[in-house]
Amino acid sequence: MPSKHPRMTHPLNKKLTVEFIGMFLFLFTVGMATEETGAGALAPLAIGAVLMVMVFAGGHISGGHFNPAVSTAVFLRGRMAANEWTGYVGIQFVAAILAGFMVRIVGGAQAQADFAGAGRMLLAEFLFTFALAWVVLNVATARGTEGNSFYGLAIGFTVLAGAFAVGGISGAAFNPAIAVGLMVTGLFDWSNIWIYLVADLLGAAAAATAFLYVLPAEKPGGDVEAASTA
């Protein structure tokens, strides 16, 4: 993520620690906000806000992904090494699953939500995961926005907008790890896991492709690492 300070390369284990903390708190907030006794219609505000603050808190260390789809977009954009990508995706799923169990302990098992058909869910998840990855790539990895102080707001508000817009259609995961975590809580149906994997990863790939098409000068050269901004 952008930083006003000189770029520092952090060890992978430190980055993974940040990704675990951010992902765990992100999923725990999503799960508790969507409980019957949670935030109700205002749940998207809590979800967008916690992502925003986690991105601001951890972006200078890990890049603040907290999402396998975002990590995939950053990897395909060329700003992430392969060993980082596998580590990030693995730790994000582990954190989300553990947070899902914590939601069950604190708030109890969630009643399964009733969403739209598979086709509409696929479209909703693809479009807003594309939007999220597109925003991340432009505000947090592009040279033209390097050093900005708004990247967390832009990322958090993208999820906020998507949650309000299509939450009733797909559950507004835009994140395969969040989807799996909410399957652990009981809110999402395990039979729909393929929808979130396919739609979210394709949306991320499409965003990376569009980003490099619009900004071909951003194609990487030399060594890369996830929190790089130059």
Disulfide bonds with the S-S distance in Angstrom:
none
